[in-house]
Amino acid sequence: IIILKQFVPYSSIGIYSLGVTLAGMLWIIPDSFKEVLFNKTAKSDSIDEILFGIKFNVAVSTIIIFGFLFLGQSFINLVYGKAFIDSYTVSAILFIGTIPMIFFKMINTLYIANGNQKISFKILLVSVIINVVLNYLFIPRYGIIAAAITSVASYTVCGIVMLLTFTKKYGVAIKDAFYPNKNELIRLKKLLKR
């Protein structure tokens, strides 16, 4: 938003701010999951818990994103009014960026518990630098859509690099972060029954 103020009118910043707010609501799920994971990883590495957390959050977030893609414009129109309908595109783009950030949020609990915050900090720092550079390159030409896309690009770098460091450090196959195993499916059924 600080960079946007230099290049776009305040009305566009209002549209963008609403898009950020709506997309931020999706982060409530991984953030609450992250708090539980932190307690578990403080006692032991809990790699299985982290992998389950990633898969569960990616699945739930994907369902919510598809719901928003179909119903988001109606929701924005109903709750915020026609003046903010343009925030739908920004929100939809930013929603996509929540998926790679799930990797960061879940894995970061383990790194914090093990005193490896420097890894997380370096990954975040690179992502922020990428975001700022891309914003200055593309916002003057493409406005708030560029701001949303560059945010997603930096989130994606952050999430993928975090996942790659995790799989290498703990000897986990990348596919194990995406495909649920039989035990996880059983556990998910139990969770859904509650």
Summary of the structure (lengths in Angstrom):
residues: 194
radius of gyration: 18.0
end to end distance: 41.0
largest distance: 52.2
contacts: 613
relative contact order: 0.14
helix: 87%
strand: 0%
